[in-house]
Amino acid sequence: MLWDEVTRRAFGLGGGGAGGEGPLGPEIVDTPPATQRGRRKFGVALGGGAARGWAHIGVMQMLTEAGFVPDVIAGTSIGALVGGCQSAGKLAELEAFARSLTKRRVLGLLDVHLGGSGLIGGERLRRLLDGHMAELSIEDLPNRFAAIATEFATGHEIWLTKGNLIDAMRASYALPGVFDPVRIGGRWLMDGALVNPIPVTAARALGAEIVLCVNLNGDIKSRGTTIQAYVPHEDAVEAAGQAAVAGLGGPAQRLRSFVGRVGGAPGLAAVMVDAFNITQDRISRSRLAGDPPDAMVCPKLAQIGLFEFHRADEAIRLGREAAERVLQDVEALLTA
């Protein structure tokens, strides 16, 4: 499918089909045989990873330039944000916004409040999205799209395949304790990375025959193991603790100073983010083993901290480079 055709349909001159189980459930629709389109149906699963997610922009740019426009996009957390903008034909606007970020501007976007369910309300970010995609529904998109979220209290994995696109993206990136949960269809929803960090399963269920996933944490060296007969050595423990929160510069460092440290313990922000990152890594490895993608893009992002949103130039470049390395594999899979 040509990109200009995708753009034409994104602005209301054609659109994806609807149907399924309801506003929160996965919807499955019949699609034309792959031979009618000249290639197999292509899906992309964009994983979570906070600021490292700007690399998704570079990946999607490289795929589009090579002619591999996805028929299906499933995204979790910042993967849902980039995937939604790609589907809506607004990736260029998102790229311009990401590249414009500085440490000061990132802090200015954080509407910190202490009376909500998270430290950040998220309304300033919503207003920015409203300026480009207000009232746009997932049903209006030219490709199948799902944003993955987690239901508060039950832990249900929710596939947002209908309804307001911005609400779906916000729910998918609502990091617990940082952003307020988002209420959709009577359910309180939060970050989908809690249950499905890299949604290969969703992309396949929405009809993709070939699925490429983007793993933002594939380059991270921390791989948990079991330490038996542990004998503590205070110097080693302190060094390990410093390494665990390395890269949490910029806003995270300031937030950590804001909440304070008691007795040398890690700050609140460091504890929340590191615990979330460990959980996401373990779940990702387990789910990818159970349903592996056909191809994987792993940008080398270990040096970019989870809250270093001001490093978009670097992350986008690394995403492009990683995607370029798998283009031949993708072409072979799609035309096999």
Backbone hydrogen bonds, N-H to C=O, Kabsch-Sander energy under -0.5 kcal/mol:
donor,donor_aa,acceptor,acceptor_aa,energy
6,V,2,L,-1.9
7,T,3,W,-2.7
8,R,4,D,-2.3
9,R,5,E,-2.3
10,A,6,V,-2.1
11,F,7,T,-1.2
12,G,9,R,-1.7
13,L,8,R,-1.5
14,G,9,R,-0.8
16,G,141,L,-2.4
21,E,26,P,-0.6
36,Q,33,P,-1.6
37,R,33,P,-0.5
37,R,34,A,-1.3
38,G,34,A,-0.8
39,R,34,A,-1.0
40,R,334,L,-2.1
43,G,210,I,-3.1
44,V,72,V,-2.2
45,A,212,L,-2.5
46,L,44,V,-0.6
46,L,74,A,-2.6
47,G,45,A,-0.6
47,G,214,V,-1.7
48,G,197,P,-1.4
51,A,306,L,-2.8
52,R,49,G,-1.7
53,G,50,A,-2.5
54,W,51,A,-1.7
55,A,52,R,-2.0
56,H,53,G,-1.9
57,I,54,W,-1.2
58,G,54,W,-0.9
59,V,55,A,-2.0
60,M,56,H,-2.8
61,Q,57,I,-2.3
62,M,58,G,-2.2
63,L,59,V,-2.4
64,T,60,M,-2.3
65,E,61,Q,-2.6
66,A,62,M,-1.6
67,G,64,T,-1.6
68,F,63,L,-2.9
69,V,67,G,-1.0
71,D,42,F,-2.5
72,V,42,F,-1.7
73,I,144,R,-2.4
74,A,44,V,-2.6
75,G,146,A,-2.6
76,T,46,L,-2.3
77,S,148,I,-0.7
79,G,76,T,-2.4
80,A,77,S,-1.0
81,L,77,S,-1.4
82,V,78,I,-2.5
83,G,79,G,-2.4
84,G,80,A,-2.5
85,C,81,L,-2.0
86,Q,82,V,-2.5
87,S,83,G,-2.3
88,A,84,G,-2.0
89,G,86,Q,-1.2
90,K,85,C,-3.2
91,L,85,C,-0.5
94,L,90,K,-2.0
95,E,91,L,-2.6
96,A,92,A,-2.3
97,F,93,E,-2.1
98,A,94,L,-2.8
99,R,95,E,-2.7
100,S,96,A,-1.1
101,L,97,F,-0.6
101,L,98,A,-1.2
106,V,102,T,-2.6
107,L,103,K,-1.9
108,G,104,R,-1.9
109,L,105,R,-1.1
109,L,106,V,-0.8
110,L,107,L,-1.2
111,D,109,L,-1.0
112,V,110,L,-1.8
113,H,119,L,-2.4
119,L,177,G,-1.3
120,I,178,V,-3.6
121,G,111,D,-2.1
126,R,122,G,-2.0
127,R,123,E,-2.3
128,L,124,R,-1.5
129,L,125,L,-2.0
130,D,126,R,-2.8
131,G,127,R,-1.3
132,H,129,L,-1.7
133,M,129,L,-2.7
134,A,130,D,-1.3
136,L,133,M,-1.9
138,I,163,G,-3.0
140,D,137,S,-1.3
141,L,138,I,-1.6
144,R,71,D,-2.2
146,A,73,I,-1.9
147,A,160,L,-1.7
148,I,75,G,-2.5
149,A,158,I,-2.6
150,T,190,M,-2.7
151,E,156,H,-2.6
152,F,188,W,-3.2
154,T,152,F,-1.7
155,G,151,E,-2.2
158,I,149,A,-2.9
158,I,156,H,-0.7
159,W,24,L,-0.9
160,L,147,A,-2.8
160,L,158,I,-0.7
161,T,159,W,-1.0
162,K,23,P,-0.7
165,L,136,L,-2.8
168,A,164,N,-1.9
169,M,165,L,-2.3
170,R,166,I,-2.7
171,A,167,D,-2.4
172,S,168,A,-1.8
173,Y,169,M,-1.6
174,A,171,A,-1.0
175,L,173,Y,-2.1
178,V,175,L,-2.1
179,F,175,L,-2.4
180,D,120,I,-1.5
182,V,189,L,-2.5
184,I,182,V,-0.6
184,I,187,R,-2.5
187,R,184,I,-1.8
189,L,182,V,-3.0
189,L,187,R,-0.6
190,M,150,T,-2.6
191,D,174,A,-2.3
192,G,148,I,-0.8
192,G,172,S,-1.5
194,L,191,D,-1.3
195,V,192,G,-1.7
196,N,192,G,-2.8
200,V,198,I,-2.6
203,A,199,P,-1.7
204,R,200,V,-2.2
205,A,201,T,-2.4
206,L,202,A,-1.8
207,G,204,R,-1.9
208,A,203,A,-2.0
209,E,41,K,-1.7
210,I,41,K,-2.2
212,L,43,G,-2.5
213,C,295,A,-2.3
214,V,45,A,-2.5
215,N,213,C,-0.6
215,N,297,V,-2.4
216,L,214,V,-0.8
218,G,215,N,-1.0
220,I,217,N,-1.2
223,R,221,K,-0.9
224,G,222,S,-0.5
227,I,225,T,-0.5
228,Q,226,T,-0.7
237,V,233,H,-2.3
238,E,234,E,-2.4
239,A,235,D,-2.1
240,A,236,A,-2.4
241,G,237,V,-2.4
242,Q,238,E,-2.1
243,A,239,A,-2.1
244,A,240,A,-2.1
245,V,241,G,-1.1
246,A,243,A,-1.0
248,L,245,V,-1.7
249,G,247,G,-1.3
252,A,249,G,-1.3
254,R,250,G,-1.7
255,L,251,P,-2.8
256,R,252,A,-2.8
257,S,253,Q,-1.9
258,F,254,R,-2.0
259,V,255,L,-2.1
260,G,256,R,-1.3
263,G,261,R,-0.5
265,A,262,V,-1.8
271,V,267,G,-2.4
272,M,268,L,-2.6
273,V,269,A,-2.5
274,D,270,A,-2.4
275,A,271,V,-2.4
276,F,272,M,-2.1
277,N,273,V,-2.6
278,I,274,D,-2.5
279,T,275,A,-2.2
280,Q,276,F,-2.6
281,D,277,N,-2.3
282,R,278,I,-2.3
283,I,279,T,-2.5
284,S,280,Q,-2.6
285,R,281,D,-2.1
286,S,282,R,-1.8
287,R,283,I,-2.8
288,L,284,S,-2.6
289,A,285,R,-1.4
290,G,286,S,-1.4
291,D,287,R,-2.2
294,D,211,V,-2.2
295,A,211,V,-1.4
297,V,213,C,-2.9
298,C,296,M,-0.5
301,L,299,P,-1.6
304,I,301,L,-2.1
305,G,303,Q,-0.6
308,E,305,G,-1.5
309,F,307,F,-1.6
311,R,308,E,-1.7
312,A,309,F,-0.5
315,A,311,R,-2.1
316,I,312,A,-3.0
317,R,313,D,-1.9
318,L,314,E,-2.4
319,G,315,A,-2.2
320,R,316,I,-2.3
321,E,317,R,-2.3
322,A,318,L,-2.2
323,A,319,G,-2.3
324,E,320,R,-2.4
325,R,321,E,-1.1
326,V,323,A,-1.5
327,L,323,A,-0.5
327,L,324,E,-0.8
330,V,326,V,-2.4
331,E,327,L,-2.5
332,A,328,Q,-2.1
333,L,329,D,-2.3
334,L,330,V,-2.5
335,T,331,E,-1.6
336,A,332,A,-0.7
336,A,333,L,-0.5
